[in-house]
Amino acid sequence: MKGELNLAQRNTSSNTRWSRRLILALFIVTVVSLSACSTFEGSSEGTWNTSYFTNPDRVWEAVQLSLIELDYEVESENRDDGIIRATSEPAEDGTVIALAIDQVARTEDQVHLYVKPSFAGNRGSISPDLLKAAAEELIKAVDDKLRG
């Protein structure tokens, strides 16, 4: 009877360890999944940023595809430096938004993306809400590409 009790205790202890390991593994998977496309934030200087835990080439491609999808014209790009400059098509009132996009790879799988929108030219609206919307729209498009 005592031997059966020890065996039952060992099985319970083993099951508890496996349960804890399973919970820890699920927690890690959840954290990694959520951090693959993290939330973005705006700074006081008008730069929005976000971080991704994925290959820098995937982020670069997602940015390029997003710019095409959102009808931005790429004015210049330098893959080695991680810099893209693009402008929107003029709106009906003549407003043109310029995006300065900087991609900084911290490691092989951690990438920070900085988006600084500004108004190009001297026509149209100068509402800061338009700049915020442009930055958020680009980051959302990049997030969608990286998740999909």
Secondary structure, 3 states (H helix, E strand, C coil): CHHHHHHHHHHHHHHHHHHHHHHHHHHHHHHHHHHHECCCEECCCCCEEEEECCCHHHHHHHHHHHHHHCCEEEEEEECCCCEEEEEECCCCCCCEEEEEEEEEEEECCEEEEEEEEEEECCCCCCCHHHHHHHHHHHHHHHHHHHHC
